[in-house]
Amino acid sequence: MDLPFETIYKKSQLTRWMAAMPRRFSCRHFKDAADISQLAVLEYAAERVCQKGIRIAIINGGADDVVVTLPLFPRFKGHDQYAVILAKKDLPNAGLLAGISGEAFALELAAQGLQGCWITGNYRRIVAVQAALEDEQVMAVMPFGVPKDEEGARLTRRKILTAFSPDDPTLWPYWAYRAAESMRSAPSAMNRQPWRVSFSGSTLSFVGNKLNSIDSGIAVLHIECSLVDEARAWRLAADNKTLLVQVEEAHEPV
């Protein structure tokens, strides 16, 4: 069966994103906007992180117009710039591809000392859609800038690794354990992290509550980054729900 995403990223990109993961967090309080040089780098990156059919538009100003304040949720403060993640209206697996592409952009932010925050549901669509072409739909928006707390990643809360698997990941080969740990660091809507992983033979299995979703795309990118040094092959299982990745001659720690 055809793989629902493309393994298009260069080793240098995956390596940079993997290094940025420990610093990446969902930021709502910003102390400054990205400067001109950072915006230039982001514009360049936005052209190179997108899966086919996905586009990321960077909007320099007006983030407060697109963000909706919700009761019981922390308010956004100091935000000015944002990105709009767009997909072709007829694109298969648009959610999965938008998640992969948008998270790659978020990791580019972190690599520059910036941070962003996924917003997939509650934003002003009448504002966000202004960035779309006629054949595009808005998948999400992402306010970004210089975080007020540059060490905010230390406050990130995630599930324990065993919550994602029916067996003990510490018994897996190191590459599979590292992949699961990278997935565990991934953000998701409401921090639910709705994913499951398992290992058998030489294959790691990944399944989300819905494969064609932004959450699944985010997790898949984190797994792919962790395997940057491995000879790997992805495929879609017969159930059309589970992604399988197989590694040969894995580099195990001494």
Order of alpha helices (4+ residues) and beta strands (2+ residues): alpha-beta-alpha-beta-alpha-beta-alpha-beta-alpha-beta-alpha-beta-beta-alpha-beta-beta
